[in-house]
Amino acid sequence: MESHLDPMKDDLPLMANTNYMLVRHYVLDLDVDFKSKVIEGIIVLFFETGSQYLKTSSSGKECCQSQFDETCEVKACEPCYMPMTTVSACSPKLEYNDFAVCGKGEEDTSEKNGNHSNEAQASGISSSKDICDIQNQGNKDFLLVLDCCDLSVLKVEEVDVAAVSGIEKFTRSAQLTDVSKELENLRNQIVHELVTLPADHWKEQLYCFTRCSQAPGCGELLFTTGTWSLEIRKSGVQTPTDFPHAIRIWYKTKPEGRSVTWTTDQNGRPCVYTMGSPINNRALFPCQEPPVALSTWQASVRTAADFVVLMSGENSAEPVQLQEGIMSWYYYVTMPMPASTFTIAVGCWQEVKQQGFTAAIQTNTKFSLPSSQADFRWHEEICGHVEYPCRFQNPAARLQAVIPYRVFTPCCLTEYCEEHLLQLIPQCLSAAYTTLGTHPFSRLDVLVVPSNFSSLGMASPHIIFLSQSVLSGGSQLCGTRLCHEIAHAWFGLAIGARDWTEEWLSEGFATFLEDIFWARAQQLSHEEVKEQQELKALLRWRRLRDEVQNSEEELQVLRPKKESTGETSESGASVVKHGLKAEKVFMQVHYLKGYFLLRSLARTIGEASFLSSLRKFVHKFHGQLVLSQDFLCMLLEDIPEQKESGLTAERIFQNWLDTSGIPKPLLEEGETWKESRLVQQVSGEVTKWIRTNQMMRKSGKKKRRLDEVVFQKLLPDQLVLLLESLLEVKTLCPRILQCLEKTYQLREQDAEVRHRWCELIVKHKYVPGYEDVEKFLREDQAMGVYLYGELMVNEDVKQQELARKWFAAAREHMDASSAKVVAEMLF
């Protein structure tokens, strides 16, 4: 299958055969080296036998060797590696006390099992025949397939967990003391007992995982790396049940790897972070990418003492000095999550603190419980997810309106964060709690990431990345974006999509809820909420209309796989449709159509009833993966009277999820928002500017007339609508543009407003504003991509020269997907 995939254009393959073996826990031991731009270390994976194999083996069917019949057709593979004599079985950087990583173990049979020679490795020669030869030597051997890309895998071995002293006391099976059992089965049974320990034993479980990860190796395993996968086998082992359930992998990332970005922060200091790559984390560590592979993890990360390591762990790590100039950071999680949610950021971050501020906010702010206490009756029920220490079952957590939070940033942005961000976090967290109830995660770090970050924000468990673009121009953009990312704690993280093509289940919900959260954070009146949300709806409708007109139809469908959504192959492998299309990263159709669907449902049912149903959905499905029908069916069951009026899941699929373009119900509603007071106010201002422009074009001498016009003060969203409306005017004279900037102080506004201002500058070739465009492209890269297109489409030689010049200056530090899209526009 790999041979048919263009790694830069087509669907994203999820290669891991999760139905045969399912990873339950990762132990990572990593070193971050900024000189070489490499993360190097060891990962130990603990598995359970997958559900599909258990079913097929019980029915007498044979297990599939690999997840694709075309495995032998793979052509883009690297050779199988045989560890060279210079590669030690022990990493000198590991700080283990009682348990050595290296050990004699069993006899090493790697050479007999058909690994390539060192000459083959050195030459870099590989072919599909090599792969087939390896597989055909043991055509009944089971292949463990992991998702892997842009990694140098050095060695793979089985871990002898049975060699850990005292391991038996952490297991519940009396059979483990039976010395007559085969050693291989004993090891796998130990792993099974370990991964299935009760949730209230999580501390002992993590301790035991640590000790097992340090156990000796007991035989190297054969492996092959392809474009998208790492395939591992043990000679003579034909079933997942008998395959080693604890394996250790030595590997290095590559500087060009697409899961992390090596760059500099706003102070010019080096940093590296996971930026939400389309390929997720497979270029950071070998893993199982499919969402169904819910796992826990723990990680030790070593780096120079000047750096701070932030991760998506549930503990606030404190660094430990290992040697002079080297610090180690340790994080862990106990809630099983997809590997794609693993997040790391290493840099010279500074924590933003304001003495006495946090305590005062959390003490003096009045927090209210969700509107209906009856909504909390679901807390008394047993959770539907796999067992873990769940906050929804913790009485203290259920009453925690504001979870502990920290803010980190490059030091040059500390003042901005103190002025806006630090004060907004408790307000937004409280508003989220008032709306949805229990926070799924126990703490929150917020990091302002470098300017090359390709989005305004990204949420992961326990950590949010924010673009520097949200910090300037007041609290509106910062607050709404923070609310959006906080909403992902419930929708996108605690509740995940079982099929990644259904992005709307994450982004649509977060976009809908950001308005609810932000209105409550501001403590607006009912009328103010209604007016602001109608204005927001109109802006989003205009954005959706433009996107539908300028994008491929197949990218506009919220459920592109329709009835086959959620289906995988027999092994568990699948593809994410359009997952690698570079332009898809910048599309908002899943945000917007998802938002409008939820808004429509809330208007039909009534907002209070709809939010009550959302809380019920959260209580029922947190810690689980869902499809669209799971939400829609529960919602319609909760309000049976709507079913009788014709609101059915089938009708929603047909109108909203399975078709391209603007949904029919939305076409009718678009005109109604124009009657809103805030929108009418903008219309009046647009008329003033158009009349003044006409007057100025007729006679440039009538300066007094311009000074006599009184323009009203506008909200940021009103300014966005004003500038978008003026973009539709064919010609605006330079004096009008100058007056626009002066009247509204456009250079001091938030990034959404400044983006429209830059569009006006480009359209009207307003030379005094070119510096504003250059600054925006440099400092607001999350939003500036399509400005390059505007500079080119005008067919103005000067603007095209400037676009190429500005791109050349920024390209080295740009996000790879952004740079690719811009390069296609310019060249």
N, C-alpha and C positions, 0 to 999 in steps of 0.2 A: 504493500500500500504506500510506503514512503516514496517509492519511485514516481508516483502519480501526483505528488503534492509539491507545489511551488512554495517554499518556505516564506516567501515575501508576499504572496498574492491570495492563496486559496484558503481553504478551511484549516482550522487548527486541529491536528490529530491528538487525541488522548489515547496513548498507546498501552497504558498499564492494564494488565489482565487481572483486574480487581475481583472478578467473579471466581478466580481460582485461588489467589492469595491476596489478603487484605492487610495493609500495614496498619498497625494500631498505635505505634509509638516510634518517635525518632529521638535519637540522642546525637547532638551535633557538637563537635569539638573543633573550633575554627580559629585560624590566625588571619588577621587582616593586615595586608602589607601594601601601604600606599605607594611605595617606590616602584614595585612591579605591577601594581593595580591587579592584585590577585588575592583571592580568599582561598586558603588552603587548609585541609584538615581531614577529619574522619567523620563519617556518619555511620551510626549503627541503627538498623531497622529491625523492629520486632513485628512479626506477622501472626495472623491467624489464617487457617484454611478458609477459602472463600465459599460463599453460599452456593454458587453454581456447581462447584466441584462436589460439594457434599450431596447435592441433589442428584447429579449424574452418577456419582459413585454408588449411591444407595440404590439407584435404579438399574445398575449394571452397565451403564454406558461408559465408553472410554472418554477420558479427559482429553481436550484438545491440546496439542503440543504448543501452539502459539496462537495469538489472537487473530492472525490473518493467514489465510491459506497462501497468500503471495509472499510470505516472509522470505523465501529464497530468491525473490525477484528484486530484493532491496539492492540498490547499487551505490547509494551514497553512504557507505559505511567505512568506519575506521577499522584498522586491524584489531584482532584480539590481542590484548597485551599480556606478555609474560613478564612479571616483575624482574627488573634487571638486578644484577648482583649488588649495585650501588644503592638500591632502595631497601632501607632497613624495615624489618617488620615492626619495629618500635619507632614511634615518632619521638624525637628528642625534645619536642616542645610540650609534650603532655606532662601534666603535673600530677601523676598518680602516686599514691603512697603504698597501699597494700596489694594492689593488683597490677601485674605487668600486662601490657598489651601483647607483647610477644611471648611466645612459649613454644616448646617443641610440639606439643599436641600430638596429633596423629601424623603419620607419614605424609609428606607433601607429594601429591600425585598429579600436580598440575602439568608437568611435562608429558606424562603418559596420556593425559586426557586431551591432547591435541591442540594446545595453545600454539600460536605462531611463534616462530623463532625470533630472537632479538634482531636478526638481520632484516626480517620482514617488517618488524616494527620500525627500525631505523629508516628503511627505505620509504615507508609510508604507502607501500603498494597494497591495495586491497581490491577485491572484486566480489561480485555476487557468487562466483563459484567458490571462493574461500568460505563464505558464510554457509553455503549449501553443504560443502564438504564437512564442515564442523557439525552441522545438524544431522547429516545423514550417518555420521559415525555412530550416533546414538539416536536414531530417529524416533525412539520411544521415550527419550529423556524429556522431562518437563522443563519448560523455559519460563523463568520468572522475567517478566517484562516491566521495566520501570520507565517513566517519562524522564528524558534526559536530553539536554541540548547544550552545545557550547561548553562542555566540560571535558577536562582531561582526567579520565579515570585511570588510576595507577595500579590498583590492586583490589581484589574482592576475596573475602574469606568467610568461612563459617565461624561463628563464635561459640566457644565451649562454655556455655552458661552453667553446665553441670560442675565446672571446676571451681565455681565461686563458693567459698567456705560459708556455711550457714544458710545457703539459699533455700534449703528445704523448710526452714521454719516460716518462710513467707508464703508457702503454698498450702493448699488445703487437701491435697490428694495423698492418701496413705500409700498409693502405688509408687510414689517417688522414692520410697526407701527400699523398693524391691530391686536388689542388685542384679537379679537375673534378667531384667528388662534390657533390651538393646539400648546402647548409649545414645544413638541418634533419636530414638523415640523418647528417651528420657529428657534430652535437651528440649525437644519440641513441646513436651508436656509441661516442663518448667515454664517455658514462655507462655503457654496457654494459661497456666495458673496465675502467672504474673499479670497478664493483660486483663484478666477477668476478676482481679481483686475488687472487693466492694468499694464504693465511692468514699466511705469514711476511712479507708486505709490509704488515701492518696499520698500521704507523706512517706509511708513505708514503701509504697509502690515506686515513687520517684527515686528513693534511696536505692531500692533494689535494681531499678533500671540502670542507675549510675554504676553500680558494682558489676552488673552483667556486661555493660558496655566496655568495661575494662578487663574482662576475662580474656584468657589466652585464645588465640586462633587455633582451629583444629582442621586445617586443610584449605588450600586456596580453591576458589571456584572459577570456572571458565566464564569468560564474558566477552561480549561484542558490543561496541558502541556504534549506533547509526545516527542519522541526522536528527531523529526525534526520540531515540530510545536507547536504553541499556538492557541488553538481554543476558541473563545469567543462568547457568545450568550446572548441575553436579552429575558427573558421569555415573550412570547406573540408577539414578533416581528418576522414577517415571511418573510420580504423582505429587500434587501439591502437599498432600498429607505428610509425605516422607521427605519433602524438600526442607532444608534448614530454615527454621523460623526466626533465627537471629543471624543477620549477616552484617559484616563490617566492610565499608568501602573507603579506600583512600582516594582522594581526588583533589583537583585544583580547578578553580574557575578560570576563565580566559578574560583578558582585559576588554575584549570586544563582546563578551557575553551579554545577552539582551535582557537578563533578569534584574541586573543592577546597573546603576549609573555611577561612573567615577567622574567627579567634576570638582569644582571649587565653589565655596559658599560666597555670600555677599561680601565677606571680608577677604576673599582671595585665598582662604585656607582649604586644603584638600578635604573631600568628604566622599562618601559612597552611600547609596541608599537604594532600596527596592522601589521602583517608580510605578508599579502597576502595569507591568509589561503585558502585551497580548499573549506572550508565551508563559506568563506567570513565573513560577520559581524554578522551573526545570533547568535553568542555566545557573542556579545558585546551589542546588543540591539535587541528587537523584531522588525521585519521589514518585508517588502515585498521584497524578493530577485530577482524575475524575472526582467530582464532588462527593460521590458516595464513599470515598476513602477518608472518612472522618477519623482523625488521629490526634493524639496529644504529642507534645514534644518538650524537650529541655535542651538548652544550648549554653555552652561556655564559649565566650568569644574573647580572644586576646588581641590587644593592640597597644600602640604607644600610649604613654601616660597622658599625653596632651588631649587625647580624644575621649569623647563620651559615646557609649554604645546604648542606643535605644532600640527596644524590640517590642513585639506584640505579646509579650509575656504578662502574666497576671501579677507578678511581683515587681516592686520598684527596686531594681538591682542596685547594690552598692559595690563599687569596684574593690578588688583585692589585689594588692601588689604581689606579683610573683617574683620579680627581680627588678633591679634598678631600671626604670624607664618603661616597664611593661606592666600593664594592668589587665586583670581578667574580670569579665562581667558574666553573671549567670542569670538566666531567665527560664521560666517554665510555664506551661499551661496544663490545666486539668480538664478543660472542656474540649471534647473532640471537635476538631474543625478541619475543613479541607486544607491541603498543603498550600494552596494559593493564598491563604490568609496570613501566612508567615511573613513577617515584615521586620526589616532591620535598617537602621540608619546610624552610621558612624561618622562623627565629625566633631569639630571644636564648638559644640553647642553650649550655650550658656543658659542656665535656668533663670527665668524671669520671676523675681519675687518683689513684693511690695509689703513692707513690714506692717503687720496687723490687719492687712487688707482681707486676706482670704477668710480668716476667722470671723471678721466683722460681717462680711457678706453672708457667710453660712449661718451666722447666729441671728442676724437682724432681719433677713429676708423671710417673709411668711410663705410657707410652702403649703399647697393644698393637695389633698389626695385626689386621684381620679374621680370624676364627677359622680360615679355611682359606686358606692361601697359594695354593692352586690356583685360588681364585676370581679371582686376578689374571691368569690366562692370557688373559682377554678384552682386557686392556690392550694386548696385543701385536697384536691385530687392528686393522684399519682401522675407524674410527668410521663409524656409519651416517648421521650428520647432514651437513648442508651444511658446507662447509669454513669453519673459524674456528680461532683459537688455543686448542685444547682442552686443559684441564688433565688429562684422562684420558690424554693422550699425553705428558704432561710428567713425567719421572722424579722431579724434585724435588717437584712438586705431589702425586704419588702417595704420598709419604712424610710429608706435612705433616698431622699429626694435629690441630693447632690453627692455624687461619688467623689472620692479624693482625686484631685487633678493637679497637673504641673504643666508649665509652658516652657519650651526650649526654643532658642533662636540663635542665629549668629549675633554677636554682640552689637553690631551696628543697628539692629532693628529692635533693640530692647525697649527703647522709648515708645515706639509705635505699639508694641505689645502691651506695655503698661497702660497706655492711654485707652486702648480699645479692647483688645482681645482678652486680657486678664479679667476685666470686669464683666464681659459678656458670657464667659463660660458657665458660671453658676446660674445665671438667669436662664440660659438655654437648656442646661441640664434639668433644672427645676421644671421648665415648661414641658420638656419631653416626658418627665415623670408624671406630671399632672395629666398628660394625654394618654400615655400607654402603661404607666405603672412601673413595676420593678425594672431597674437597669440590669440588662443581661450580664454586664461586665463590672468588675469590682473597682476599677480605677481608670483614669484617662490621662495620657500624655498628649500634648498638642505640640507639634514641631513645625516651625516655619522653614520650609525647604528651599533649596536654591532656585534661582530664577529660571532655570531650564526645565523645571517641573511642568509637564504638559497638561495639567489640569488645575482647576482652582482648589481642589481638595481630594483627599482619598482617605477612606476609613478602613481601619483594620482593628482586630480585637485589641482593646486597651490603648490604642494610639491613633491619632489623626494627623495626617500631613495637610498643611495649608499652604497655598501659594502666597508669596509676598504681595501679590496683586490685590488681595482682599483687605490689606491693612490700611490703605490710604483712602481718604475721602469720606470719613465718618464711619458710622457703625452699620449702615444698611447692608452693604455687600458682605462685610465680615460676619455679621449676625446671621444673615440668611444662609450663608455657606456653612457656617458652624452648625446651624440647625439641620441642614441637609446631611452633613456627615454624622452627626449624632443620631439621626434617624436610622442610619445604616446599622447601628448596633442591634436594632430589632429586625429590620428588613434588609437582608443582604449578608448578615453575619449570624445572629442568633437563629434566624430563619433564612436558609439559603435556597437557591433555585436548584432543583435536581438536574435540570438541563440548562447549561449556561446560555443557550440561545434565548432563553426567556429573561432577558435582562430587565424587562419592565417590572418584574417582581421585586427587584431591588431599587432601580433608579426611578421608576414611576412612583412607588410608595414614598421614597425619600423626598422627591420633588413635591408631592402632595402634602406630606407632613411638615416640610420646612415652613410652609405658610402658616400652618396651625401652631407650630412651636413658636415661630417668630412673633406672631400676633399675641400669644400669651406671655412671651418674654417681655414685650413692650407694654403689656397690660392695657391694650387698646379697648375702646368701647365697641359694642356690637356694630354700630354704624361705621366706625373707622375700619374695622376688620372687613366688612362687606365691601367698602369702597376700594380698599387697597387690594383685596383679592380679585375684584373685577378688573382693576387696572393690570394686575399681574397676569390674569387670564388672557387679556387682550394682547399683551406683549408676547406671551407664549404662543398664542394662536398665530400671530404674525410670523414668529420664528418657525413654527411648524409649517406654515404655508410656504415660506421661502425654501425650507429644507426639502419639502416634498417636490417642489418645482425643480430643484437642482441636484437631485440624487437619484441613484438607481432604484427602481421600484422594488427589487428584491430585498434591498436593505431597509425598506420602510415597514416590513412586516414584523409584528411583535412576536409571532409564533411561527417562524419560517418552516419548521418541520411538521407543523399542524398535528394530525392525529398520531404521528410517530414520535412526537416530542417525548423525551425521556427514555426512549429505547436505546439499547446498546447491543453490541454483538454478543455472542455466547460467552466470550471471555471477559466482557465488561468494557472493551475498547469502543471508542466512538469518535466523532469529530464535532467540533464547534463550528457550525456553519458561518462562513464569512469572518471567522475569528482572527484571520491574519490580514484582512484588508486594511491598509494603512489609513484610508480616509474614514473608515468606520469609527476610529478612535475619536474623531472630531464631530461625529453626528450626535444629535440629541433626540432623535425620533423616539427612542425607547423611554427617555425621560418624559417627553412631551405628550405622546399619545397615552402612555401609562398614567400620567397625571390627569389628563382630561377624562380618561375612563373612570378613574376613582372619583374625580370631581362630579362626574355625571351620576355615578352611583350614590354619592353622598347627597346630591340634590334630590334624587328620586326617593331615597329612603328617609332623608332627614339627617343632618350632620350628627346630632347627638346619638341617634340609633346606629349610624354608620361607625362612629368612633367606638361605641360599645361593642360592636361586632369585631372591630379591629383588635380590641383588647382581648376578646374571647379567642380570636385567631392566634394571637401571640401566646396566650396561656396554653393553648392546645398544641401548637406546633413549634414552640421554641426548642432549639437543639435538634431540629429535623430539617430535611430537605423536602421541598414541595414543588408541585406543578400548578399552573394556572387553575386547573379544575379543582384542586384542593381548596383554594381560596373561594372560588366562585360558588362551589357546591355548598360549602359551609355557610357562606353569606346568605344564599338563597334559602337554605334550610332554616336559618335564623329568622327570616322574614317571609314566611310562606305566602302572605297576602300579595307580595310582589310577583310571585310565580303566576298567580291567577290573572294578573294584569298583563302577562305576556313577557315579563322579564325572565329569561331563561339563560342558562350557560351557553346553549347552542347559539342563541341570538347574539350574545356578547362576543363569542368567538367569531361569528360571521361579520359583525359590524366593526369590531375593534381590533381583534388579535390576528386574524388570518388573512387580512387584505392590506394592500398598500394604499397610499394616499390618505387624505383626511377622512376620518369616519363620517358617515352620513349624518348622524345625530349632531355632530359638531359643526357641520356646515350651516345648519339652521341657527345655531346658538351664537355664532361669531359676531353677528350684527348687534346683538342685545347689549354687549359690553360698552359700545360706543355711547350709550345713553348715561353711563356712570358720571357722577359729578366730577371726579378727578380727571376723567377722560375729556369731558366737555371743557374743563378748564384749560387743558392742553390745546384743544382745538381752537379755543379763543386766542391763545398765545401764538399758535401757528399762523392764524389769519393775520395777526398784527405784524409778524415778521415778513409774511409774503407781501402785504401792502407796503410796508416800509421798504422792502427790497425793490418793488416796482417803482416806488417814488425815487429811490436813490439812483436807479438805472436811468430814469428820465432826466434827472438833474442832480449831479453830484455836489452841487453847491448848497443844497438845502440841508445844512448840518443841524440847524436849530430844530427842524421837524423831527429828526432822529432823537435828539435829546429830550424832546417833549413827550415822546411815547413812554408810557409807564408799563413795564413788564412785571408780572407777578412772580413771586418766589415759588419755586416748584420743588417737589420731592424728587429724590434720585430717579425713581422709576418714571416719574413724569418727564424728567429731563431726557431719559432714554427715548420715550415716545415722541417728544418734541423733535429731537435730532433725527430720529428715523423718519418722521413726517417731512422734515426739511430736506432729507436726502432724496425725496421724490420730486422736489422742485428742480426744474431743469438747470437754472442758473442762479447763483447767489453771488452778489458782487463782493469784492474783498472787504469793503467797509462793513458790510453786514456780518461777515464772518468775524471780523475784528470785534465788532460790538457784541456778537454772541458770546465770544470767549470772555469779554470783560463783564458782561451782564451777569453771567452765571458762574464766573470763575472756573471755567471748564478744566483748566490744568490742575485744579485742586480737587476735582470730583473723583468718584470711585472709578474703577477700571471699566465698568460697563458703560458709563457715560463717556469716558475718555476714548473708548473704542469707537463709539459713534462719531465723536468729534474728529478723530483721525480719518474716518471714512469721508466726512465732509471735506476735510483738507485735501485728501487725495482726489476726490471727485472734481473739485473746483480748482485744483492745482494752485492752492493757496500757499505760496512759497514761504511766507513767514511762519507757517505752521509745520514745515518739514522737520524741524527739530523735535517737535512733539511726537511725530510719527516714528522717528528714529529712536527716541527714548522709549516709546511704547513697545516697539519691536525688541528692544534690548531687555527691558525690565519686566514686561508683561507677556512672556513667551507663551503662557498658557492660553492667551486669547488672541495672539497676534498673527497666527498662521495665515488666515485668509486676507489679512491686509496686504500681504505680498501679492496675492492674486489680484486685488484691487489696483495695486501699483502697475501690474502688467497689463490688465485688461483695458486701461485707458489708452494704450498704445502711444504714450508720451515718452519720447526717448529719454528725457531727463529723469522721469520717474522710474523708468526701467533700469537706468544706470544706478540710481540710488538704491533700488531694491536689491540688485546684485551686490552692490558695495556693502550694504547693511547685512545681507545674508552671509557674505564672506567673513565679516567680522564676528558674527554670532555663531556660525555653523559648528565650530569645534566644540562648543559647550551646549549645543541644542540637543533636545531629546531626539533619538534616532528616527522615530516615526514622524515627528514634526519636520525634521530636516529632509526626510525622503519626500514628503508631500510638497514642501516648499521648492525643493530642487526640480520636481516635475513641473511646477508652475513657471519657474524661471528659465529653464533650459530645454 
